[in-house]
Amino acid sequence: MLDIVVDSRLENFPILEKMRCHAGRLLDAWLWKSHLAPAFPLIVCLVGGTGTGKSTLFNSLAMSPISDVGRKRPCTLRPKILVHEDVVPDLQACPFLRPMIDAMRSTGCADEVIAAHSDPDTAGVVLVDTPDFDSVELEHRRMSEDFFLISDVIIFVTSQEKYADLAGHQVSEQALHWGKLTLFVMNKTSSDAAYEDFGTKLRELGHAAEPIRIERVDSFPVLLPGLRDRREFSVLFTPLHHQDHDDVRTRELANLQTRTSAALEELENAVKDEARRISTVIARINGLFSEVAREMDARLDAILSQDVEGRVRDRLQELLRKYDILFVPRSMVRKAFQKLFSTIVDILTNGARARQEDAERAMRSEDLHAARAAVRLEPVEAAVATLNLKIAELLCSDAAWDDLCKIAGSDVQRWDRGQIAALYDDAFPGVERLLEEEFQRIREGLSTSDQVKLYGSYTLWALLLITVEVVVGGGLTLLDAVLGTVIVPFIPKWVLDLKVIDMLRDIGKRVDGEHRKALRGIVEQQAKQYVAVFSGLVPDEAGIRSLRKVRPETGVATRSR
């Protein structure tokens, strides 16, 4: 069977699955039959409806009561096969028989399917009594269809009660369409009118030969003595000229090859059509994402107001008080003292230093948390909600996408505010790292005297923090506005001479870029959920190409032995 998977929730799944099963059965039949030895016997299958006397005819041709006959319907629950012992291993390898035989072998009943013999007069034929094609059991009908695929010759058995049944008519048409060598038999015949009508119907379908007539007999005979000697049947068991045998087998291989290739091509095209339908939706979703992301980006810059300006001023004053001028010289003196007398200091002041460093880390952590808390997530929350709404409207706009709409409703997660905040933290975890890098980069570019002027860089740390808070809370527009009106008045002239404003603006740009990238990534993740769900509904390009790789080349019937 073809290893290609289509999601069962798709509207077209029943059609695609039927095509897949049909193509897979044809491929299995082709791969097995095309590698049989040229001398392998012709496969002659008896097919017919329930109660037509097919099993009696099988026993008559086998000249042995192999298949069950009786009033119970259906009588043939599994195939019965008469085969010469020399080719039993090849027959057992048939993909339609192997699973059944393996299962029955475990119960010691494998011989109920295959009846091996050593009769040279029957060596040229594999005779198969197939399950009824009109059985109420789906498995019986499937087995009948499987044996039709691998057969070289069909013996179609009907009766005067069932010759006009739709199922029989369909099998007759299939045999004609396929071009199989077919013998039509009306069994249990007592009405000339029915027999003649059957012949007329066959001629209308294009079957030129007259059907074989077998007269009705009383009771339910296990077999009809002498039936195999009738000219119509004896020709099957007469050793055929090698060329005749090869012609029948070659024609059937060509038919099987052509139909296998056509079925695989049809399946490939159908899967491609389904993939294109889904790709159209995915392209529209990607377009909606780009549209929503642009709209969100345009809303990220806050509008400056007196209230916003006042909050920024208060926050900057708070930070500058925290990192005051008195704290820094103490820290610098302590570090210089430790550098000169590190061994003694390590012994005498290790505990105090550790406590001081812990306090500094706690203070910085608190400020980093505050900087992150300043992030305005309302724009990305609105963008995610808008994207979901637009996609829902898209999927509901066309009845051809109803199945995709239902799948999206069940498989795609829509995020709430807490989940969006967590996603932002995951997407932009580097605030502390970014600030640390910028802090060290700026310090390394300053002389010792400049660092002292900059209050040992702790004032710089406060400026970095306020820059980040302004950018993630209101964007570069707000930063440009408050740099001149709020931040500059708090910076001494000698600090301004160090071009700190330009540094802060450059840092703000980098922070803004990372911040916007994180927000856009959240919206993109929401869109990608839809894409991932829809992309997994049908095989990818590699899966579709695999159908082409297994397709047999028409006109090249191969045999390995």
N, C-alpha and C positions, 0 to 999 in steps of 0.2 A: 504494500500500500504506500502511496506517496506520503512523504513526511512533510506536509505543508499544512499550516494551521491558519484558519480564518475564525475570528471570534463569532461565537454562536448568537450573539445579540444583534448582529447586523441584519438588516432587513433582507438582504440577498443571501444570507447564509444557507437556507435550504437549497437554493439553486446551486450555489457554489459547492456545497458539500456533496450534492448528487453528482455534479460534474467531476469532483475530485475522486469519489468512490468509483465512478465509471472508468475514468482514465487510469486509476490505480489498478483496477482489475484487468483492464486491457494490457497495461504494462507488465503486470505479473504474468499474464498468459503469454505475452510475446517473449519475455525473457526466458521463460521455461521452454516454450515450444520451439523457439528458434535455435536452441542449443541441443535439441534431440538429434540422435544419430539419423542419417538419411534412411536407414533400414527400419526405423521404429515403426510399428504397425499403425495402420490407419485407425483413427479414433472415431468409432461409430456410436452415436448417442441416440437413444430412443427418448423422445420427448412427447409429452401428452398431458391431457387433463385428467382430473380425478375420475376413476371409473371407466376409462376408455379401454381397459384390458392391456395396457402397456406392459405390465409385468408378465402377463401370460405370453405375450409376443416375445419378450426378452428370453424367457425360459425356453420357448420354442426354438429360437435361433441358437441359444446356447446348448440346446438338447439336454438340459439338466434343470431340475427344480431349484434354482438358486434364489430367485426373488420371491418374496411372500405374495401370495394371491389370496383374496378373500373378500368378504362382504364389507369388512371394516374399511372406512375411507379416512385419510388416504392410506393405502397399503405400503407405499414406498416412502419410508421416513428418512432414509439416507440413500445415497447412490449405491448400486450394486454393480460391480465391475468384473467382467470375465477377461483375464489377461494371461498371456503365456508367462511362465515362471522366469524366463530369461530377462524380461523387461520390467519385472515388478519393481526393482530399485528405482529405475527412471520414473516410473509412474508414481511411486510414493513421494518423489520430490516435487510433484505438481503442487503449486502454492495453494490450490483450492482443496487439495486432499491432505496435505501434510499436517495441518493443525488438527483435523478430525481424526486422522490415524494415530497421531501422537496421544491424543486424549483417550482414544479407545484402546490403544496398546496398554495403557496403564491399568485398564480393567480386564485385559485379556480378550477383548472382543474385536481386535483389528481385522480378523478374518471375516467379519460380518460385512465388510465393505469390499474387500478384494478377494476374488475367487481365482487363485492361481491354478493353471493347468499345464500339461506337457503335450497336448494334442497338436501335432504339426499341421493338421488341417485347419486349425483355428488360429495359428500363430500370427497370421497377417492382419488380425483385427483385434482391437481393444473394444469390447462391447460393453456399453454403459447403460444401465437402467436408471434414469434420473428421477428425482422427486417431481411430483406433479407441479406444473407451472401455474396452475390455478388454485393451489392449496391456500387455505386460510392462514397457514403459517408462513410468515415472511421469509424465514430461513430456508424453507423448502423452495420457494420461488427463486431466492437468490442462488441456491445451488444449481437449479435448473438453468438459470441464466449463465452461470459460470461455465458449465459444461458446454453450453452452446458456443461460447467463445473459443474453447480449445478443440472443438470437434472438427473432424475432416468431412464427415458424412452425417446427415441428420435423417433419422427415421421418425417422421411426424405421425403420431397415432391419434386418431379421433374415432368417434362412433357416430351413428346416425342421430343420436340424441344430442350430441355436443358439437357437431361439425360447424354449426353457425355461431358458436359462442364467440364473444368479443376477444377473449384471451387467446383462443386458437387462431382467430383471424390475425391478431397482432403478431403472433409467432410466425405465421405463414408469410406475412409481409416482411418480417425481419429476415427470414431465410432468403426471400427473393432479393431484397435490398442488399444483403450481404453477398449473394451469389453462391451460397453453399450448395453442394450436391445434396439434394433432398429427395427422399422417397416419402410420398404421402400415402398413408394407409387409413382406410375406413374399416374399422373393426366392428364386429357384432352387427353386420349388415343384413337386413331382411327386406329393406325397401329400395326398389329400383329408383324411385323418384328421388329419395334422399341421396343415393349414390350419384345419380346424374347431376343433381343440383350442386353437390360438393365438387364434382369435376368442372362444372361451369364456373363456379366461384374461383377455383384455382386458375382456370384459363384467363379469367378476367384480371387476376393478379399478375399473370404473365408466366405461369407454370404450364408448359406445353404437354408434359407427360400425363397420362391418365393415372388417377390414384389406384393403389392396390386395394382390391376388395377381399375382405375376409368375412365369411358368412357367420351369422350368429349360431351359437351352439347352446345347449341347455347347461344349467348349473354354472360353476366357476372353475373351468379347467385350469390345472396348474400349467399345462403346456399343450400345444396342438401338434401331435405327431406328424412328421413329414412336411411341416411348414417351411423348414429351412431348405428343402429340396426344390421349392418353387423357384422358377427361373429368376423372378424379380429379386429374391433374397440370396439365391445360391451364388450369384455373381460377386457378392461381397466376400464370400469365403473361398472362392476359387482363386488360387495363386495368381495375382495380377502380374502382368508384365511390368518389369522394373520401371519402364518409362511411364506407364499409366499411373502407377503408384506415385512416382515422383511428380507427375503433373498435378495430381490432386493435392498433394502436400504443398507443392510450390505455390499453387493458386491460393490455398488457405493461408500460408505464411504471408503472402503478399497482401491479402485482404486484412489480416490481423495487423500487419505492420502499418498499412495505410490508415486504418482506423485508430490505432494507438497513437500515431503521430498527430492525426487530426484532433483526437480527443485532448491530447496534451496541449496542442496549440490553442484549442478553444478554451481550455481551462486557464492557460496563461493569459489570454486576452481578457477573459472575464475578471481574473484577479487584477490585471492592470487597470481595467475600467473601475473596479472598486477602489484601487489605490489612488487613481486620479480623482475620483469623487472625494476621497478623504483628503488628498493633497490640496484640493481646491479650498476646503474648509480650513486647513492648516495655514495656507497662504493668507486667507482672510484674517485669521486670528493673529498672525504675525503683523499684518497691516494694522489691525486694531491696537496691538501692543505699541507699535511705533507712534501711532496717533496719540494714545493716552500718555505715553512717556513724554512726548513733546509738550503736551498740555500741562503735565505735572511739573516739568522743568521750568515752564514759564511762570508757575505759581510759587516757586520756591523762594523768590526774593520778597522779603517783608517790606511793608510800607512804613517809612519812618514817621513816627509821631512823638509828641512830647512825652507820652507815657513810656514808649519804648526807650527813648533817649534817657529818661530818668532812671529806668531800671538798669540800663547799662552803666550809667554814672555811679549808681549806688553799689553795683557789684564790683566795679573797678576800685572804688574806695575801700570796700571790704577786703579785697585781695591785697591792696597796697598796705593796709594796716597790718594784715597778717604777716606779710613779708617786709617788716619794717627795717629801718636802717640800723637799729640797735642789734637786731638778731643776727645780721650778716657779719659784722666785724667779729662778734663772739665766735661764730662758726669758722671764720677765716683764721683767727688767732689759734683756735683749738686745733685746726688742721695743720697749721704751720708748726705748732709746738709738737704735735704728734710726729710730724715728718722728721724733726730734728732729734727727738728723744723717743723714738718709736718703741724701743724695747722696754724702757722704764715705764713709759706711759701705758703700754699694753698691760703691764703688771698692775699698775696702780689705778688706772682709770678705765679698765676694760668694761666693767659693769655700767659705769656712768655713760661711756661713749655708746654702748649698745642701746641703752635706754634713750639717749638723745637721737640716735639714728632711727630707732623705732618710732619715736615721736614725729620725726621729719617725714618718714614714709607714710604714717597714718594721715598726716596733714595733707600731703600731696595726693594720696588716694582719695581723700575726701573731696579735694578740689577737682580731681579727674571725674569723679562720680557726678559732681555738680555740672561739669562741662558736658558730659553725656546727657544728663537730664535736661539740658537746654534744647536738645534736638526737637524740632517740630516734625512730628510724624503725621500730622493731619493731611498734608499733601499726598503722601504715599498711601495712606488709608483710603483717601478719596479716589486715588488713581486705581487701586486694586478693586474697589467696589465698582467703579465705572467700567473697568475692563470686564469684570464678570457680567455686568449688566449688558454691555454691548455684545459679548459673545452669546449670551442667552438670547438676545434679540436676533442675532444672526442665525442661530440654530433653529429658532422658531419661525424664521421668515420663509422657509422652504420645506414643504412636506417631505421632500426627498432626503432631508437631514433629520427626520424625526427620531430615527434610531440613534444617531449621534447625540442628539439632545438628551435622550434618556440615559445614555452611557455617561455623558458628562455630568449629569445630575447625580449619578451614583458613585462615580469614580474620582471626580476632581474635588479636592478639598478647598473650601473657601476660608481664608484666614480671618480671625478676629483681631482686635487691637493688641491683645497680649502676644499673639503669635507673630504679628508684624514687628512688634518691639523686639522679640527674641531673634527674629530673622535679621533685623538691623544690627543687633549686637554681634551676631555671627558674621555678618557681611562687613562690618566696620569695627573690628576688635582692636585696631591699631592706634587708637587715639593716644594712649600713653606712650606707645613705642614711637609714634610720629613726633610727639612733643619732646620726648627724650632726645631723639635724633636731632631735631631742630635746635634744642637747647644746647647740646654739645657742639653742634656745628658752628653756632654763633659764638660761643665761648672760645672755641679754638681759633676763631678769626680775630679775636681781640687781644690787645696787649694786657699785661698785668694791671697797668694804671687805668686802662679803659674798663677792665673788669671791676676795679675798685669804684670807678665813677658810676658804674652800673649797679652799685650796691652788691657786688659779688655775684651778680647775675640773678639774684632772687627777685629783684624788681622785674627783670627780664622774664622770669618764670611767670610772674603775675600777668605781664602783658601777653605772653603766649596763651595763657589760660583764657583771658578775656577775649582774645582774638578768635579762639576756637569756639567759645560760647556764642559770640556774635554771629559767626559764619554759619554754624549748624542751626542757629535759631532764627536767622534772618537773611543769610546769603551775603554775597560780596557787595551788593548795593548798600545794605545796612552797614557793613564794615567801612566802606568808603565814606559814608555819611558821618559815622561816629568817630572815625579817626581824627578828623579835624576839629569837631565840636566838643567831643567828650574826652578822648584819650590824650590828645596832644597837650591840653592844659595841665594835665597831671605829670607830664614828663619834663624834667629839667632841661635847660637849653643844651648843656654839654652831652646829655643823652641823645637829644635830637641830632646833634652833630655827628653822632655815630651812625646816622641813617637808619635808626631803629624803625621808623615809619615804613621805609621801603622794605625792610626785612619782614615786618608784620604783614604788609600787603602781599608779599611773595608767599609767605606761609599761609595766609588766608586763601590764596588761590589754590595751593596744593590741598589744603583741608577741604575747600569747597569741591574740588574735583573728586576727591575720595568720597565725600559725603553724597554727592549727586550720583556717583557710580553705585554706591550702596543702595540708594533709594531706587534707582532704575533697575538694579539687579533684583530687587524684591518684586517689582511689577513683572519683570521678565520671568522670574521663577513661577509666578502665577500663570503666565501665558504658557510656559513650558510644560506645566502640568497637563494642560489640554493637549498639547502637541504629543507628549509622551504617551498619553492614554490613547489618542487616535492613531498614532504611528504603530502601536502594538496590535491593532485590530486585524491587520493583514500582513502577509509576508513582506519583508523588505526586498530591496533589489536583488540581493544574493539569493533569497528564497525563490524569487520569480525566475532568475536565471537558471536555477537548478531544474526547473521544468524543461527548459530548452536543452539542457545537457543530457537528460535521460531520453529525449525524444529520438526514436529510431529514424534513420535516414530512409525515406521511402525509396523503394526500388532496389534496396540492398539487403536481401534476406540472408542472414548469416547462420552458419552451423559450425559449431566448434569441433565436431567429431565426424 
